[in-house]
Structure formats: structure tokens, C-alpha cells
């Protein structure tokens, strides 16, 4: 429980920088395509984020939008605007993902387009975490262990 409290404090300390990074990303996205909306999901919104975890974003775009092309344009704009110096696109995944790191906050972002499964899972996870408060410390310890062991990604078994 004490570990979970330390994780919460570390996240609270970085919240202003993370919020500013999300705001920069949202503005940039709207410059490219004003009819898109940005949604955060995953551990960031569920209160289960470890300080070195990433920020998961889902871009809600018109259904006719080419997901990979939108992510390419976004990558190029992030680099050109100096928001990041390392952005890479994984276009051949079942769900194309743009991975990048905000220069100011150091937060790592994973962005996808119109993939609503993460939003639905976050709703369920938030509800479960609220109903079972003892689950939070256990999840944070497990996530930290997986991160330290380097097996926190799906492709590595996490």
C-alpha cells in the first residue's frame, strides 16, 4: 500500500507536465485535422500508471480517414514542430501505432486511430479499481516488476 501511495505521489508531481504535453499534442492534431478528437485511455486515466509508463492516446477520426496516413502526418508534424526528436510509426500492426516521446515532459506516448477497445477496457478497469481498491497496489507492484524485468510489452509476453 505504501508503494502504491509513492506511485500516486510521483504521478501527481508530473501531472502538470503531462497535461501540458497532452495539450501540445491535441493542438498539433487539430492543426492537421480539426475534426479529430483525442482520447486518453489505459493506466493514465485509470490511476494505475507507473511513473515511467507511457500515455495511451486514441485519435477519433472520421471513419473514412486513412489511419496510417494520419499517423504519418502526425509524426512528421511532431518532428517538424520540435515536440519530439524521436517518433516512429509501426504501420504493419493490426492497429497501427505512433510512438513518440515529448521533449519537455519526457512522457512516452502511444497513439492509435479509431481503436476503441482501449477506451472500453479503461472504463471497465476504472470501475473495477473503484469497486476493489485493494487491487490498485497489487497491479502497481506487478506492473513495476514487469517493467523492471523488461517483459511489459505484449510482444515480450507482458
C-alpha positions as CSV (number, residue, x, y, z in Angstrom):
1,X,0.0,0.0,0.0
2,X,2.9,2.4,0.8
3,X,4.4,1.6,-2.6
4,X,1.1,2.5,-4.3
5,X,1.0,5.8,-2.4
6,X,4.5,6.6,-3.6
7,X,3.5,5.8,-7.2
8,X,0.5,8.2,-6.8
9,X,2.7,10.9,-5.4
10,X,5.2,10.6,-8.3
11,X,2.3,10.7,-10.8
12,X,0.7,13.7,-9.1
13,X,4.1,15.5,-9.2
14,X,4.4,15.0,-13.0
15,X,0.7,15.7,-13.8
16,X,1.1,19.3,-14.8
17,X,3.9,18.5,-17.3
18,X,1.9,15.5,-18.7
19,X,-1.2,17.7,-19.0
20,X,0.8,20.3,-20.9
21,X,2.2,17.5,-23.2
22,X,-1.3,16.3,-24.0
23,X,-2.4,19.8,-24.7
24,X,0.5,20.3,-27.2
25,X,-0.4,17.1,-28.9
26,X,-4.1,18.0,-29.1
27,X,-3.3,21.4,-30.6
28,X,-1.0,19.8,-33.2
29,X,-3.6,17.2,-34.1
30,X,-6.2,19.8,-34.6
31,X,-3.9,21.8,-36.9
32,X,-3.6,18.7,-39.1
33,X,-7.2,17.7,-39.0
34,X,-9.7,19.8,-36.9
35,X,-12.4,17.2,-37.0
36,X,-10.5,14.7,-34.9
37,X,-10.8,14.2,-31.1
38,X,-8.1,12.9,-28.8
39,X,-9.0,10.5,-26.0
40,X,-6.6,9.2,-23.3
41,X,-7.1,5.7,-22.1
42,X,-5.2,3.0,-20.2
43,X,-3.4,3.3,-16.9
44,X,-3.1,7.1,-17.2
45,X,-6.9,7.5,-16.8
46,X,-7.4,4.5,-14.5
47,X,-5.0,5.7,-11.8
48,X,-2.8,2.6,-12.4
49,X,0.1,4.3,-14.3
50,X,3.6,3.8,-13.0
51,X,5.8,6.9,-13.3
52,X,7.9,5.5,-16.2
53,X,4.8,4.2,-18.0
54,X,3.5,5.6,-21.3
55,X,0.4,7.6,-22.1
56,X,-2.0,5.8,-24.4
57,X,-4.0,8.0,-26.8
58,X,-6.7,7.2,-29.3
59,X,-7.5,9.6,-32.1
60,X,-11.1,9.6,-33.0
61,X,-11.1,10.4,-36.7
62,X,-13.8,10.3,-39.4
63,X,-14.2,6.7,-40.5
64,X,-13.1,7.4,-44.0
65,X,-9.7,8.6,-42.7
66,X,-6.6,6.6,-43.7
67,X,-5.2,5.6,-40.2
68,X,-1.6,5.1,-41.3
69,X,-1.6,8.3,-43.4
70,X,-2.9,10.3,-40.5
71,X,-0.3,8.9,-38.1
72,X,2.4,9.6,-40.7
73,X,1.3,13.2,-41.0
74,X,1.2,13.5,-37.2
75,X,4.7,12.0,-36.9
76,X,6.0,14.5,-39.4
77,X,4.3,17.4,-37.7
78,X,5.6,16.4,-34.2
79,X,9.1,16.2,-35.5
80,X,8.8,19.5,-37.5
81,X,7.3,21.4,-34.6
82,X,10.1,20.1,-32.3
83,X,7.7,18.5,-29.9
84,X,9.7,15.3,-30.2
85,X,13.0,14.2,-31.6
86,X,12.1,10.5,-31.8
87,X,8.8,9.4,-33.3
88,X,8.4,6.2,-35.1
89,X,5.4,4.6,-36.7
90,X,4.5,0.9,-36.6
91,X,2.2,0.8,-39.6
92,X,2.0,-3.0,-40.1
93,X,0.5,-3.9,-36.8
94,X,-3.2,-4.9,-36.7
95,X,-3.6,-1.5,-35.1
96,X,-1.0,1.0,-36.5
97,X,0.7,2.8,-33.6
98,X,2.7,6.0,-33.5
99,X,5.2,6.0,-30.6
100,X,6.9,9.2,-29.6
101,X,8.4,11.0,-26.5
102,X,7.6,14.5,-25.5
103,X,10.7,16.6,-25.3
104,X,9.6,18.8,-22.4
105,X,7.9,16.3,-20.0
106,X,9.8,13.1,-21.1
107,X,6.5,11.3,-21.3
108,X,6.3,8.5,-23.8
109,X,3.1,8.3,-26.0
110,X,1.5,5.5,-27.9
111,X,-1.1,6.8,-30.3
112,X,-3.6,4.9,-32.5
113,X,-6.6,5.9,-34.6
114,X,-10.2,4.8,-34.1
115,X,-9.3,1.8,-32.0
116,X,-12.0,1.9,-29.3
117,X,-11.1,-1.3,-27.5
118,X,-8.7,0.6,-25.2
119,X,-11.4,3.1,-24.2
120,X,-13.8,0.3,-23.3
121,X,-11.2,-1.6,-21.4
122,X,-10.3,1.6,-19.4
123,X,-13.9,2.1,-18.4
124,X,-14.1,-1.5,-17.1
125,X,-10.7,-1.2,-15.4
126,X,-11.6,2.1,-13.7
127,X,-14.9,0.7,-12.5
128,X,-13.2,-2.5,-11.1
129,X,-10.4,-0.5,-9.4
130,X,-13.1,1.7,-7.7
131,X,-15.0,-1.4,-6.6
132,X,-11.9,-3.2,-5.4
133,X,-9.5,-0.6,-4.0
134,X,-7.1,-3.3,-2.8
135,X,-6.5,-4.2,-6.4
136,X,-4.6,-1.0,-7.1
137,X,-1.4,-1.7,-5.0
138,X,-1.2,-5.2,-6.4
139,X,-1.5,-4.0,-10.0
140,X,1.2,-1.3,-9.5
141,X,3.6,-3.8,-7.9
142,X,3.0,-6.3,-10.8
143,X,3.4,-3.6,-13.5
144,X,6.6,-2.3,-11.9
145,X,8.0,-5.8,-11.7
146,X,7.2,-6.5,-15.4
147,X,8.8,-3.2,-16.4
148,X,11.9,-3.9,-14.5
149,X,12.1,-7.4,-15.9
150,X,11.6,-6.0,-19.5
151,X,8.6,-8.1,-20.2
152,X,5.9,-5.4,-20.0
153,X,5.1,-5.3,-23.8
154,X,2.7,-7.7,-25.5
155,X,5.4,-8.8,-27.9
156,X,7.6,-9.8,-25.0
157,X,4.9,-11.7,-23.1
158,X,3.6,-8.9,-20.8
